[in-house]
């Protein structure tokens, strides 16, 4: 998957009609950096990845921060989040792209990306 950086969109013009899921995302980083993910990869907090409870490992998703319109494509390579009320755990790199590191969480929309 090529590195894809976040692109801004006008939050007022974002439609959730094509959303797979809408909810709260968080991120994880240093504590898990270098540890094994659910798909057998070593977690690298500087890569654009995510943890989701049920999406197949390897699925590419577009994650849009509904508060600021920034979006990024990531690969699901782990399971989680394990905190009630959250739908996605993003890598530190993805959280940086979405400008959600300071807040720690953000309301996001998940869309499935067609494989190349």
Secondary structure, 3 states (H helix, E strand, C coil): CCCCCCECCCHHHCCCCCCCEEEEEEEECCCCCCCECCCCCECCCCCCEEECCCCCCCCEEEEEECCCCCEEEEEEEECCCCCCCEEEEEEHHHHHHCCCCCCCEEEEEEEECCCC
